[in-house]
Amino acid sequence: MKKLQANHYIILLAIGVAILTVAVALTIGKDVSISVLCTGIGCIIGLIIGIAIKKKTDEGK
């Protein structure tokens, strides 16, 4: 199986967050969907920072 690049994980996570946010907005409500969106954006930012740190430490080896 082909290994995904780091950018692909970010794209997949962003698509998942968008789908989940729409589903929550349609079923539970607007306030909860905003919370889900903020949490998803935080996860995406954390993933981007983690990938940047990993690239930086791999270059030093």
ZIUR-V731470 format. One line per field, one symbol per residue. ss: DSSP state (@ for helix, = for strand, . for the rest). A space follows every 10 residues. Layout:
ss = ???
//
This chain:
ss = .....@@@@@ @@@@@@@@@@ @@@@@@@..@ @@@@@@@@@@ @@@@@@@@@@ @@@@@@@@@. .
//
